[in-house]
């Protein structure tokens, strides 16, 4: 049975939660312009699982109208009652590179105590590649959550600002090998003589994955 706007709408209008999620997933089979129109009311659906699925679909559907996508995503970022819906809204803002949301993301990062939201915001700033993110990323290096800290290291590498080298150097001896692994990748992106010396040190790391990754960058 072929997927049509009408068949998807029937699923989305169902009182059955599973059918509605199925309908949202089938939007991928439709013309993106039509799918974007259908998805918009679902972003504020009473059911949190439906909202999550709908917001997730805004990347790439939001490319049909970035201004409207930004409006929908900021609404969820500011007002949704569910942590994971807020987090996926930040993810999609990053995917669509909606850099005008920077101040909202920054404000939410400092207001929330939810690590999942903070993690999504930090990852988003890496995708932005916006120099305004440097100060927030530097602050995130002091997070009590290692996942947030690790994401901040990655995002500083993606940002490409040479100032990041100095703030990342203290992590050369970090006890968490995954942090050292991400540090290798960040230094590899940042480049320069100073990072080469750090990569040479990391190429002798006691954890094979870290050492091998450092050697790969050194051999490029």
Backbone as a printed PyTorch tensor [residue, N CA C, xyz], in Angstrom:
tensor([[[ 0.8550, -1.2050,  0.0000],
         [ 0.0000,  0.0000,  0.0000],
         [ 0.8860,  1.2490,  0.0000]],

        [[ 0.6520,  2.1410, -0.9510],
         [ 1.4860,  3.3320, -1.0670],
         [ 1.1460,  4.3470,  0.0300]],

        [[ 2.1650,  5.1130,  0.4000],
         [ 1.9930,  6.1620,  1.4140],
         [ 1.5680,  7.4490,  0.7150]],

        [[ 0.4620,  8.0040,  1.1420],
         [-0.0440,  9.2550,  0.5740],
         [-0.2970, 10.2460,  1.7080]],

        [[-0.4210, 11.5230,  1.3890],
         [-0.7610, 12.4910,  2.4380],
         [-2.0370, 12.1140,  3.1840]],

        [[-2.9920, 11.5560,  2.4320],
         [-4.2730, 11.1770,  3.0360],
         [-4.1120,  9.9990,  4.0030]],

        [[-3.3090,  9.0000,  3.5850],
         [-3.1250,  7.8180,  4.4500],
         [-2.3490,  8.1890,  5.7130]],

        [[-1.3930,  9.0870,  5.5590],
         [-0.6280,  9.5310,  6.7220],
         [-1.5150, 10.3310,  7.6700]],

        [[-2.3530, 11.1830,  7.1210],
         [-3.2380, 12.0040,  7.9460],
         [-4.1890, 11.1390,  8.7560]],

        [[-4.6590, 10.0370,  8.1570],
         [-5.5440,  9.1110,  8.8860],
         [-4.8210,  8.5320, 10.1040]],

        [[-3.5740,  8.1280,  9.8980],
         [-2.7890,  7.5780, 11.0070],
         [-2.5650,  8.6340, 12.0900]],

        [[-2.2090,  9.8420, 11.6660],
         [-1.9150, 10.9180, 12.6070],
         [-3.1490, 11.3330, 13.4060]],

        [[-4.3180, 11.2030, 12.8020],
         [-5.5620, 11.5720, 13.4760],
         [-6.1090, 10.4650, 14.3690]],

        [[-5.4410,  9.3080, 14.3670],
         [-5.9040,  8.1610, 15.1510],
         [-5.8110,  8.4520, 16.6420]],

        [[-6.6970,  7.8070, 17.4060],
         [-6.6340,  7.9200, 18.8620],
         [-5.5900,  6.9670, 19.4340]],

        [[-5.0800,  6.0740, 18.5710],
         [-4.0670,  5.1080, 18.9980],
         [-2.6700,  5.7290, 18.9070]],

        [[-1.9670,  5.7530, 20.0130],
         [-0.6460,  6.3800, 20.0930],
         [ 0.3280,  5.7790, 19.0740]],

        [[ 0.3370,  4.4520, 18.9700],
         [ 1.2400,  3.7760, 18.0460],
         [ 0.9750,  4.1380, 16.5940]],

        [[-0.2790,  4.2840, 16.2400],
         [-0.6460,  4.6640, 14.8710],
         [-0.1570,  6.0760, 14.5480]],

        [[-0.2650,  6.9420, 15.5160],
         [ 0.1590,  8.3270, 15.2890],
         [ 1.6730,  8.4040, 15.0780]],

        [[ 2.4070,  7.6510, 15.8800],
         [ 3.8670,  7.6120, 15.6990],
         [ 4.2040,  7.0210, 14.3270]],

        [[ 3.4870,  5.9840, 13.9480],
         [ 3.6920,  5.3680, 12.6300],
         [ 3.4660,  6.4010, 11.5270]],

        [[ 2.4100,  7.1920, 11.6650],
         [ 2.1120,  8.2310, 10.6830],
         [ 3.2320,  9.2560, 10.5840]],

        [[ 3.7770,  9.6480, 11.7420],
         [ 4.8870, 10.6130, 11.7440],
         [ 6.0980, 10.0190, 11.0260]],

        [[ 6.3850,  8.7550, 11.2870],
         [ 7.5280,  8.1080, 10.6280],
         [ 7.3360,  8.0180,  9.1150]],

        [[ 6.0740,  7.8560,  8.6780],
         [ 5.8050,  7.7370,  7.2430],
         [ 5.9150,  9.0730,  6.5090]],

        [[ 6.0130, 10.1610,  7.2450],
         [ 6.1720, 11.4640,  6.6060],
         [ 7.4410, 11.5190,  5.7540]],

        [[ 8.4210, 10.6780,  6.0880],
         [ 9.6650, 10.6330,  5.3130],
         [ 9.4240, 10.2310,  3.8570]],

        [[ 8.3030,  9.5480,  3.6340],
         [ 8.0010,  9.0600,  2.2790],
         [ 7.2680, 10.0960,  1.4360]],

        [[ 6.8750, 11.1980,  2.0380],
         [ 6.1020, 12.2170,  1.3220],
         [ 7.0030, 13.3330,  0.8090]],

        [[ 6.4620, 14.1490, -0.0820],
         [ 7.1520, 15.3580, -0.5170],
         [ 7.4320, 16.2150,  0.7260]],

        [[ 8.6850, 16.6640,  0.9130],
         [ 9.0370, 17.3990,  2.1340],
         [ 8.1620, 18.6200,  2.4070]],

        [[ 7.7380, 19.2960,  1.3600],
         [ 6.8960, 20.4840,  1.5470],
         [ 5.5600, 20.1090,  2.1770]],

        [[ 4.9630, 19.0240,  1.6760],
         [ 3.6920, 18.5440,  2.2310],
         [ 3.8990, 18.0230,  3.6480]],

        [[ 4.9830, 17.2610,  3.8390],
         [ 5.2730, 16.6830,  5.1520],
         [ 5.4670, 17.7700,  6.2060]],

        [[ 6.1010, 18.8630,  5.8050],
         [ 6.3490, 19.9550,  6.7540],
         [ 5.0370, 20.5860,  7.2100]],

        [[ 4.0920, 20.7210,  6.3020],
         [ 2.7850, 21.2780,  6.6680],
         [ 2.0520, 20.3440,  7.6360]],

        [[ 2.1480, 19.0390,  7.3960],
         [ 1.4400, 18.0660,  8.2340],
         [ 2.0390, 18.0050,  9.6380]],

        [[ 3.3540, 18.1330,  9.7200],
         [ 4.0370, 17.9130, 11.0070],
         [ 3.8260, 19.0500, 11.9980]],

        [[ 3.5740, 20.2390, 11.5180],
         [ 3.5950, 21.4070, 12.4060],
         [ 2.6630, 21.3230, 13.6180]],

        [[ 1.3960, 20.9240, 13.4610],
         [ 0.5210, 20.8570, 14.6530],
         [ 0.9740, 19.8090, 15.6650]],

        [[ 1.7210, 18.7900, 15.2000],
         [ 2.1260, 17.6920, 16.0750],
         [ 3.2590, 18.0830, 17.0160]],

        [[ 3.9320, 19.1790, 16.7010],
         [ 5.0260, 19.6570, 17.5510],
         [ 4.5050, 20.0810, 18.9260]],

        [[ 3.2270, 20.4430, 18.9950],
         [ 2.6190, 20.8280, 20.2770],
         [ 1.5370, 19.8320, 20.7140]],

        [[ 1.6280, 18.5980, 20.2370],
         [ 0.6510, 17.5520, 20.5880],
         [ 0.6310, 17.3290, 22.1080]],

        [[-0.5350, 16.9870, 22.6700],
         [-0.6080, 16.7330, 24.1170],
         [ 0.2780, 15.5700, 24.5770]],

        [[ 0.5270, 14.6120, 23.6740],
         [ 1.3340, 13.4490, 24.0360],
         [ 2.8220, 13.7370, 23.8400]],

        [[ 3.6040, 13.5510, 24.8880],
         [ 5.0320, 13.8790, 24.8360],
         [ 5.7840, 13.0480, 23.8030]],

        [[ 5.3890, 11.7590, 23.6480],
         [ 6.0860, 10.9010, 22.6630],
         [ 5.8310, 11.3810, 21.2440]],

        [[ 4.6230, 11.8520, 21.0040],
         [ 4.2860, 12.3890, 19.6850],
         [ 5.0730, 13.6720, 19.4370]],

        [[ 5.1420, 14.5400, 20.4520],
         [ 5.9110, 15.7820, 20.3060],
         [ 7.3770, 15.4720, 20.0040]],

        [[ 7.9310, 14.5160, 20.7230],
         [ 9.3300, 14.1520, 20.5180],
         [ 9.5610, 13.6770, 19.0850]],

        [[ 8.6870, 12.7970, 18.6120],
         [ 8.8230, 12.2700, 17.2510],
         [ 8.6770, 13.3780, 16.2170]],

        [[ 7.7360, 14.2860, 16.4580],
         [ 7.4950, 15.3760, 15.5090],
         [ 8.6680, 16.3500, 15.4610]],

        [[ 9.1690, 16.7390, 16.6310],
         [10.3100, 17.6610, 16.6750],
         [11.5220, 17.0300, 15.9970]],

        [[11.7290, 15.7440, 16.2310],
         [12.8590, 15.0390, 15.6040],
         [12.8160, 15.1290, 14.0870]],

        [[11.6080, 15.1160, 13.5310],
         [11.4410, 15.1370, 12.0710],
         [11.7220, 16.5140, 11.4610]],

        [[11.8100, 17.5440, 12.3090],
         [12.0410, 18.8910, 11.7610],
         [13.4320, 19.0460, 11.1360]],

        [[14.3130, 18.1110, 11.4110],
         [15.5590, 18.0370, 10.6510],
         [15.4930, 16.7430,  9.8600]],

        [[15.2090, 16.8090,  8.5450],
         [15.4400, 17.9520,  7.6630],
         [14.1920, 18.7410,  7.2310]],

        [[12.9870, 18.3610,  7.6820],
         [11.7800, 18.9930,  7.1320],
         [11.7630, 20.5040,  7.3310]],

        [[12.3850, 20.9830,  8.4090],
         [12.3970, 22.4150,  8.6880],
         [13.0840, 23.2430,  7.6190]],

        [[13.8760, 22.6020,  6.7700],
         [14.5600, 23.3300,  5.6900],
         [13.5700, 23.9310,  4.6940]],

        [[12.3260, 23.4530,  4.7260],
         [11.3060, 24.0090,  3.8440],
         [10.9850, 25.4620,  4.1950]],

        [[11.1160, 25.7960,  5.4850],
         [10.8540, 27.1610,  5.9440],
         [11.6060, 27.3370,  7.2600]],

        [[12.8280, 27.8100,  7.1750],
         [13.6850, 27.8870,  8.3580],
         [13.1420, 28.8390,  9.4220]],

        [[12.4820, 29.9070,  9.0000],
         [11.9160, 30.8470,  9.9750],
         [10.8070, 30.1780, 10.7900]],

        [[ 9.9530, 29.4350, 10.1030],
         [ 8.8730, 28.7230, 10.7950],
         [ 9.4400, 27.6190, 11.6770]],

        [[10.4420, 26.9110, 11.1700],
         [11.0800, 25.8500, 11.9600],
         [11.6780, 26.4300, 13.2400]],

        [[12.3310, 27.5800, 13.1250],
         [12.9190, 28.2320, 14.2940],
         [11.8390, 28.5820, 15.3110]],

        [[10.7350, 29.1080, 14.8400],
         [ 9.6160, 29.4690, 15.7290],
         [ 9.1150, 28.2340, 16.4840]],

        [[ 8.9270, 27.1310, 15.7720],
         [ 8.4310, 25.8910, 16.3860],
         [ 9.4270, 25.3400, 17.4030]],

        [[10.6900, 25.3560, 17.0380],
         [11.7250, 24.7790, 17.8970],
         [11.9690, 25.6160, 19.1500]],

        [[11.9680, 26.9350, 19.0070],
         [12.1540, 27.7930, 20.1760],
         [10.9860, 27.6490, 21.1480]],

        [[ 9.7980, 27.4620, 20.6200],
         [ 8.6320, 27.2550, 21.4700],
         [ 8.8170, 26.0180, 22.3420]],

        [[ 9.3100, 24.9320, 21.7500],
         [ 9.5400, 23.6940, 22.5120],
         [10.7190, 23.8500, 23.4660]],

        [[11.7480, 24.5370, 23.0120],
         [12.9360, 24.7450, 23.8320],
         [12.5780, 25.5370, 25.1030]],

        [[11.7060, 26.5050, 24.9460],
         [11.3490, 27.3710, 26.0740],
         [10.2660, 26.7710, 26.9710]],

        [[ 9.2790, 26.1060, 26.3640],
         [ 8.0620, 25.8080, 27.1180],
         [ 7.7100, 24.3400, 27.2800]],

        [[ 8.4090, 23.4290, 26.6040],
         [ 7.9850, 22.0360, 26.7300],
         [ 8.2260, 21.5250, 28.1540]],

        [[ 7.3320, 20.6560, 28.5990],
         [ 7.4170, 20.1220, 29.9630],
         [ 8.3580, 18.9260, 30.0640]],

        [[ 8.7600, 18.3640, 28.9210],
         [ 9.5810, 17.1580, 28.9150],
         [11.0430, 17.4710, 28.5900]],

        [[11.9420, 16.9240, 29.3830],
         [13.3760, 17.1530, 29.1980],
         [13.8450, 16.6960, 27.8240]],

        [[13.4180, 15.4980, 27.4100],
         [13.9490, 14.9820, 26.1390],
         [13.3990, 15.7170, 24.9270]],

        [[12.2250, 16.3220, 25.0440],
         [11.7020, 17.1330, 23.9350],
         [12.5230, 18.4230, 23.8170]],

        [[12.8230, 19.0440, 24.9520],
         [13.6970, 20.2310, 24.9360],
         [15.0580, 19.8790, 24.3280]],

        [[15.5860, 18.7250, 24.7360],
         [16.9110, 18.3090, 24.2660],
         [16.9140, 18.0650, 22.7610]],

        [[15.8800, 17.4000, 22.2500],
         [15.8530, 17.1280, 20.8100],
         [15.6030, 18.4130, 20.0230]],

        [[14.9050, 19.3700, 20.6210],
         [14.7320, 20.6740, 19.9650],
         [16.0910, 21.3430, 19.7760]],

        [[16.9490, 21.2630, 20.8030],
         [18.3080, 21.8180, 20.6860],
         [19.1090, 21.0620, 19.6250]],

        [[18.9580, 19.7430, 19.5930],
         [19.6450, 18.9290, 18.5800],
         [19.2870, 19.3950, 17.1690]],

        [[17.9850, 19.5880, 16.9510],
         [17.5100, 19.9610, 15.6100],
         [17.9330, 21.3880, 15.2610]],

        [[17.9250, 22.2820, 16.2390],
         [18.4180, 23.6510, 16.0100],
         [19.8680, 23.5960, 15.5180]],

        [[20.6540, 22.7030, 16.1140],
         [22.0290, 22.5240, 15.6740],
         [22.1140, 21.9540, 14.2730]],

        [[21.2910, 20.9390, 14.0160],
         [21.2940, 20.3070, 12.6980],
         [20.9250, 21.2710, 11.5830]],

        [[19.9850, 22.1530, 11.8760],
         [19.5500, 23.1390, 10.8820],
         [20.4170, 24.4050, 10.8990]],

        [[21.3690, 24.4460, 11.8480],
         [22.2810, 25.5950, 11.9960],
         [21.5290, 26.9210, 12.1410]],

        [[20.5450, 26.9030, 13.0320],
         [19.7380, 28.1050, 13.2800],
         [20.4330, 28.9630, 14.3380]],

        [[21.4850, 29.6360, 13.9180],
         [22.3580, 30.3450, 14.8570],
         [21.6760, 31.5080, 15.5770]],

        [[20.5500, 31.9750, 15.0490],
         [19.8340, 33.0570, 15.7380],
         [19.2540, 32.5820, 17.0710]],

        [[19.2700, 31.2670, 17.3040],
         [18.7820, 30.7250, 18.5800],
         [19.8620, 30.7240, 19.6550]],

        [[21.0410, 31.2480, 19.3340],
         [22.1760, 31.1530, 20.2600],
         [21.8440, 31.6660, 21.6550]],

        [[21.2700, 32.8510, 21.7520],
         [21.0260, 33.4420, 23.0760],
         [20.0420, 32.6110, 23.8890]],

        [[19.0390, 32.0340, 23.2150],
         [18.0900, 31.1550, 23.9180],
         [18.7940, 29.9100, 24.4390]],

        [[19.6540, 29.3430, 23.6270],
         [20.3960, 28.1490, 24.0320],
         [21.3110, 28.4530, 25.2170]],

        [[21.9930, 29.5790, 25.1430],
         [22.9030, 29.9760, 26.2100],
         [22.1560, 30.1850, 27.5180]],

        [[21.0430, 30.8650, 27.4420],
         [20.2460, 31.1330, 28.6390],
         [19.7490, 29.8350, 29.2700]],

        [[19.2540, 28.9180, 28.4180],
         [18.7300, 27.6570, 28.9300],
         [19.8420, 26.8100, 29.5530]],

        [[21.0320, 26.8440, 28.9440],
         [22.1470, 26.0520, 29.4850],
         [22.4020, 26.4240, 30.9450]],

        [[22.4160, 27.7050, 31.2350],
         [22.7240, 28.1560, 32.5970],
         [21.5340, 28.0160, 33.5450]],

        [[20.3260, 27.9570, 32.9910],
         [19.1330, 27.8640, 33.8430],
         [18.8040, 26.4290, 34.2430]],

        [[19.0990, 25.4810, 33.3630],
         [18.6730, 24.1060, 33.6110],
         [19.7100, 23.3270, 34.4130]],

        [[19.2200, 22.3540, 35.1660],
         [20.1120, 21.4220, 35.8590],
         [20.0970, 20.0580, 35.1760]],

        [[19.3800, 19.9680, 34.0520],
         [19.2400, 18.6910, 33.3340],
         [20.4390, 18.4840, 32.4050]],

        [[21.2220, 17.4650, 32.6820],
         [22.4390, 17.2400, 31.8980],
         [22.1300, 16.9170, 30.4320]],

        [[20.9880, 16.2470, 30.1730],
         [20.6580, 15.8810, 28.8000],
         [20.4410, 17.1310, 27.9380]],

        [[19.7740, 18.1240, 28.4920],
         [19.5600, 19.3840, 27.7730],
         [20.8890, 20.1020, 27.5800]],

        [[21.6970, 20.1530, 28.6320],
         [23.0070, 20.7970, 28.5220],
         [23.8730, 20.1210, 27.4590]],

        [[23.8290, 18.7930, 27.4310],
         [24.6050, 18.0370, 26.4430],
         [24.1890, 18.4010, 25.0210]],

        [[22.8810, 18.4680, 24.7820],
         [22.3790, 18.8100, 23.4430],
         [22.7910, 20.2230, 23.0410]],

        [[22.7500, 21.1410, 23.9830],
         [23.1280, 22.5300, 23.7040],
         [24.6110, 22.6130, 23.3540]],

        [[25.4440, 21.9230, 24.1120],
         [26.8860, 21.9440, 23.8560],
         [27.2130, 21.3460, 22.4900]],

        [[26.5660, 20.2440, 22.1590],
         [26.7780, 19.6280, 20.8400],
         [26.3030, 20.5630, 19.7380]],

        [[25.1910, 21.2420, 19.9780],
         [24.6270, 22.1920, 19.0250],
         [25.6180, 23.3170, 18.7140]],

        [[26.2970, 23.8150, 19.7350],
         [27.2450, 24.9160, 19.5370],
         [28.4220, 24.4880, 18.6540]],

        [[28.7880, 23.2260, 18.7320],
         [29.8250, 22.7240, 17.8410],
         [29.3650, 22.7380, 16.4020]],

        [[28.1110, 22.3320, 16.1770],
         [27.5640, 22.3370, 14.8170],
         [27.4340, 23.7520, 14.2720]],

        [[27.1110, 24.7000, 15.1510],
         [26.9930, 26.0980, 14.7220],
         [28.3080, 26.6280, 14.1580]],

        [[29.4160, 26.3050, 14.8480],
         [30.6940, 26.8990, 14.4590],
         [30.7090, 28.4050, 14.6760]],

        [[29.9120, 28.8710, 15.6350],
         [29.7580, 30.3010, 15.9020],
         [30.7240, 30.7100, 17.0150]],

        [[31.5950, 31.7030, 16.7870],
         [32.5690, 32.1070, 17.8110],
         [31.9400, 32.5710, 19.1140]],

        [[30.6730, 32.9810, 19.0890],
         [29.9960, 33.3900, 20.3250],
         [29.9140, 32.2350, 21.3250]],

        [[30.0290, 31.0160, 20.8310],
         [29.8930, 29.8540, 21.6960],
         [31.1100, 29.5480, 22.5490]],

        [[32.2340, 30.1960, 22.2720],
         [33.4880, 29.8300, 22.9420],
         [33.3840, 29.9130, 24.4630]],

        [[32.8660, 31.0100, 24.9680],
         [32.8130, 31.2190, 26.4210],
         [31.9530, 30.1570, 27.1030]],

        [[30.8140, 29.8360, 26.5030],
         [29.9350, 28.8160, 27.0760],
         [30.5940, 27.4430, 27.0380]],

        [[31.2690, 27.1330, 25.9340],
         [31.9560, 25.8450, 25.8310],
         [33.0830, 25.7420, 26.8550]],

        [[33.7910, 26.8360, 27.0560],
         [34.8520, 26.8420, 28.0670],
         [34.2610, 26.5980, 29.4520]],

        [[33.1150, 27.2150, 29.7160],
         [32.4280, 27.0140, 30.9950],
         [32.0120, 25.5560, 31.1700]],

        [[31.5630, 24.9260, 30.0750],
         [31.0900, 23.5310, 30.1350],
         [32.2150, 22.5490, 30.4430]],

        [[33.4510, 22.9620, 30.2380],
         [34.5810, 22.1000, 30.5840],
         [34.6480, 21.8470, 32.0860]],

        [[33.9790, 22.6900, 32.8600],
         [33.9480, 22.5300, 34.3200],
         [32.7160, 21.7750, 34.8090]],

        [[31.9520, 21.2180, 33.8680],
         [30.7380, 20.4950, 34.2420],
         [31.0680, 19.2870, 35.1240]],

        [[30.1350, 18.9680, 36.0170],
         [30.2870, 17.7640, 36.8480],
         [29.9640, 16.4990, 36.0550]],

        [[29.3590, 16.6770, 34.8820],
         [28.9650, 15.5340, 34.0600],
         [30.0010, 15.3080, 32.9580]],

        [[30.5990, 14.1330, 32.9470],
         [31.6610, 13.8650, 31.9840],
         [31.1800, 13.8600, 30.5410]],

        [[29.9200, 13.5120, 30.3120],
         [29.3930, 13.5280, 28.9450],
         [29.3260, 14.9640, 28.4240]],

        [[28.8990, 15.8860, 29.2830],
         [28.8450, 17.2970, 28.9030],
         [30.2570, 17.8180, 28.6530]],

        [[31.1720, 17.4570, 29.5380],
         [32.5660, 17.8730, 29.4110],
         [33.1750, 17.3510, 28.0960]],

        [[32.9090, 16.0780, 27.8090],
         [33.4270, 15.4580, 26.5870],
         [32.8730, 16.1440, 25.3420]],

        [[31.5740, 16.4550, 25.3780],
         [30.9390, 17.1420, 24.2430],
         [31.5360, 18.5400, 24.0580]],

        [[31.8540, 19.2050, 25.1650],
         [32.4440, 20.5520, 25.0880],
         [33.8150, 20.5020, 24.4170]],

        [[34.5970, 19.4830, 24.7320],
         [35.9120, 19.3190, 24.0930],
         [35.7400, 19.1460, 22.5910]],

        [[34.7970, 18.2880, 22.2000],
         [34.5370, 18.0710, 20.7690],
         [34.0940, 19.3500, 20.0750]],

        [[33.1920, 20.0760, 20.7180],
         [32.6600, 21.2940, 20.1090],
         [33.7180, 22.3830, 19.9870]],

        [[34.6180, 22.4540, 20.9510],
         [35.7220, 23.4240, 20.8490],
         [36.6230, 23.0780, 19.6690]],

        [[36.8000, 21.7920, 19.4160],
         [37.5550, 21.3800, 18.2290],
         [36.8530, 21.7790, 16.9550]],

        [[35.5320, 21.6020, 16.9260],
         [34.7500, 21.9660, 15.7370],
         [34.7450, 23.4720, 15.5200]],

        [[34.7670, 24.2210, 16.6190],
         [34.7370, 25.6840, 16.5250],
         [35.9850, 26.2170, 15.8140]],

        [[37.1060, 25.5480, 16.0340],
         [38.3270, 25.8950, 15.2970],
         [39.0680, 27.1170, 15.7900]],

        [[38.7050, 27.6220, 16.9740],
         [39.3680, 28.8050, 17.5280],
         [40.6510, 28.3670, 18.2410]],

        [[41.7810, 28.9290, 17.8370],
         [43.0620, 28.5390, 18.4160],
         [43.1580, 28.8240, 19.9180]],

        [[42.3010, 29.7050, 20.4210],
         [42.2710, 29.9620, 21.8760],
         [41.9050, 28.6930, 22.6440]],

        [[41.2460, 27.7610, 21.9690],
         [40.8100, 26.5330, 22.6350],
         [41.9880, 25.6780, 23.0840]],

        [[43.1190, 25.7940, 22.4110],
         [44.2680, 24.9390, 22.7340],
         [44.6680, 25.0970, 24.1980]],

        [[44.7660, 26.3340, 24.6500],
         [45.1910, 26.5990, 26.0350],
         [44.2070, 26.0360, 27.0500]],

        [[42.9020, 26.1460, 26.7710],
         [41.9180, 25.6730, 27.7590],
         [41.7640, 24.1500, 27.7210]],

        [[42.2060, 23.5230, 26.6350],
         [42.1130, 22.0700, 26.5280],
         [43.3430, 21.3390, 27.0690]],

        [[44.4680, 22.0050, 27.1190],
         [45.7220, 21.3690, 27.5550],
         [45.6260, 20.6730, 28.9200]],

        [[44.9010, 21.2470, 29.9020],
         [44.8290, 20.5800, 31.2130],
         [44.2250, 19.1710, 31.1710]],

        [[43.5420, 18.8290, 30.0760],
         [42.8920, 17.5190, 30.0030],
         [43.8100, 16.4210, 29.4600]],

        [[45.0490, 16.7770, 29.1610],
         [46.0160, 15.7890, 28.6530],
         [46.1840, 14.6160, 29.6110]],

        [[46.0790, 14.8920, 30.9000],
         [46.2990, 13.8520, 31.9150],
         [44.9790, 13.4040, 32.5570]],

        [[43.8530, 13.7330, 31.9300],
         [42.5630, 13.3830, 32.5360],
         [42.4380, 11.8740, 32.7240]],

        [[41.8480, 11.4810, 33.8480],
         [41.7620, 10.0400, 34.1640],
         [40.7610,  9.3040, 33.2840]],

        [[39.8310, 10.0280, 32.6580],
         [38.8290,  9.4100, 31.7820],
         [39.4010,  9.2970, 30.3640]],

        [[39.6100,  8.0640, 29.9010],
         [40.2490,  7.8930, 28.5910],
         [39.3750,  8.4180, 27.4510]],

        [[38.0410,  8.4380, 27.6510],
         [37.1670,  8.9530, 26.5900],
         [37.3480, 10.4660, 26.4130]],

        [[37.6490, 11.1370, 27.5090],
         [37.9580, 12.5660, 27.4180],
         [39.2630, 12.7540, 26.6540]],

        [[40.2610, 11.9210, 26.9480],
         [41.5360, 12.0230, 26.2360],
         [41.3570, 11.6930, 24.7510]],

        [[40.4690, 10.7580, 24.4580],
         [40.1830, 10.3830, 23.0670],
         [39.5860, 11.5650, 22.2980]],

        [[38.6080, 12.2270, 22.9210],
         [37.9900, 13.4000, 22.2820],
         [38.9880, 14.5440, 22.1670]],

        [[39.8950, 14.6120, 23.1340],
         [40.9340, 15.6360, 23.1150],
         [41.8260, 15.4590, 21.8850]],

        [[42.1600, 14.2040, 21.5890],
         [42.9410, 13.9020, 20.3840],
         [42.2440, 14.4590, 19.1490]],

        [[40.9440, 14.1910, 19.0390],
         [40.1830, 14.6330, 17.8640],
         [40.1010, 16.1560, 17.7970]],

        [[39.9260, 16.7830, 18.9590],
         [39.8630, 18.2530, 18.9900],
         [41.1960, 18.8550, 18.5660]],

        [[42.2880, 18.3350, 19.1000],
         [43.6160, 18.8380, 18.7200],
         [43.8960, 18.5840, 17.2380]],

        [[43.4210, 17.4320, 16.7510],
         [43.6100, 17.1260, 15.3330],
         [42.9250, 18.1340, 14.4330]],

        [[41.7600, 18.6010, 14.8660],
         [41.0240, 19.6080, 14.0780],
         [41.6740, 20.9800, 14.1960]],

        [[42.1490, 21.2980, 15.3940],
         [42.6990, 22.6370, 15.6320],
         [44.0510, 22.8390, 14.9540]],

        [[44.8660, 21.7850, 14.9170],
         [46.1500, 21.8620, 14.2160],
         [47.1600, 22.7650, 14.9060]],

        [[48.3300, 22.8920, 14.2940],
         [49.3880, 23.7600, 14.8240],
         [50.4480, 22.9840, 15.5790]],

        [[51.5860, 23.6600, 15.8010],
         [52.7270, 23.0070, 16.4460],
         [52.4330, 22.6120, 17.8890]],

        [[51.6970, 23.4650, 18.5800],
         [51.4010, 23.1900, 19.9850],
         [50.5600, 21.9140, 20.1340]],

        [[49.5910, 21.7490, 19.2250],
         [48.7580, 20.5540, 19.3070],
         [49.5450, 19.3220, 18.8670]],

        [[50.5050, 19.5060, 17.9850],
         [51.3070, 18.3600, 17.5430],
         [52.0910, 17.7620, 18.7180]],

        [[52.6400, 18.6240, 19.5450],
         [53.3670, 18.1430, 20.7280],
         [52.4340, 17.3780, 21.6640]],

        [[51.2070, 17.8880, 21.8100],
         [50.2250, 17.2050, 22.6610],
         [49.8300, 15.8590, 22.0580]],

        [[49.6590, 15.8230, 20.7350],
         [49.3030, 14.5720, 20.0630],
         [50.4220, 13.5380, 20.1840]],

        [[51.6530, 13.9940, 20.1570],
         [52.7760, 13.0640, 20.3270],
         [52.7480, 12.4350, 21.7190]],

        [[52.3850, 13.2520, 22.7010],
         [52.2440, 12.7000, 24.0600],
         [51.1020, 11.6890, 24.1130]],

        [[49.9870, 12.0350, 23.5070],
         [48.8080, 11.1640, 23.5220],
         [49.0070,  9.8970, 22.6870]],

        [[49.9380,  9.9460, 21.7490],
         [50.2140,  8.7490, 20.9360],
         [50.8900,  7.6530, 21.7640]],

        [[51.3430,  8.0260, 22.9760],
         [51.9350,  7.0530, 23.8920],
         [50.9570,  6.6800, 25.0140]],

        [[49.6930,  7.0350, 24.8220],
         [48.6820,  6.7980, 25.8630],
         [48.5720,  5.3050, 26.1980]],

        [[48.2310,  5.0230, 27.4450],
         [48.1070,  3.6350, 27.8930],
         [46.8810,  2.9380, 27.3070]],

        [[45.9190,  3.7190, 26.8440],
         [44.7230,  3.1440, 26.2050],
         [44.9330,  3.1300, 24.6960]],

        [[44.8180,  1.9530, 24.1040],
         [45.1590,  1.7770, 22.6910],
         [44.3490,  2.6720, 21.7630]],

        [[43.0430,  2.8190, 22.0590],
         [42.2000,  3.6440, 21.1840],
         [42.6980,  5.0840, 21.1220]],

        [[43.1210,  5.6080, 22.2650],
         [43.6250,  6.9800, 22.3210],
         [44.9310,  7.0910, 21.5480]],

        [[45.8440,  6.1840, 21.8290],
         [47.1550,  6.2090, 21.1790],
         [47.0320,  6.0730, 19.6680]],

        [[46.1730,  5.1640, 19.2250],
         [46.0230,  4.9310, 17.7900],
         [45.4180,  6.1390, 17.0820]],

        [[44.4330,  6.7620, 17.7310],
         [43.7920,  7.9400, 17.1410],
         [44.8050,  9.0780, 17.0110]],

        [[45.6410,  9.2480, 18.0240],
         [46.6660, 10.2930, 17.9800],
         [47.6650, 10.0170, 16.8600]],

        [[48.0640,  8.7650, 16.6940],
         [48.9980,  8.4060, 15.6260],
         [48.3930,  8.6760, 14.2460]],

        [[47.0950,  8.4270, 14.1210],
         [46.4020,  8.6790, 12.8460],
         [46.4850, 10.1550, 12.4750]],

        [[46.2260, 11.0360, 13.4550],
         [46.3140, 12.4720, 13.1760],
         [47.7560, 12.9010, 12.8900]],

        [[48.6980, 12.3410, 13.6160],
         [50.1130, 12.7030, 13.4090],
         [50.6000, 12.2920, 12.0250]],

        [[50.0170, 11.2370, 11.4780],
         [50.4540, 10.7370, 10.1690],
         [49.7510, 11.4060,  8.9910]],

        [[48.8060, 12.2820,  9.2900],
         [48.0680, 12.9780,  8.2190],
         [48.9420, 14.0470,  7.5660]]])
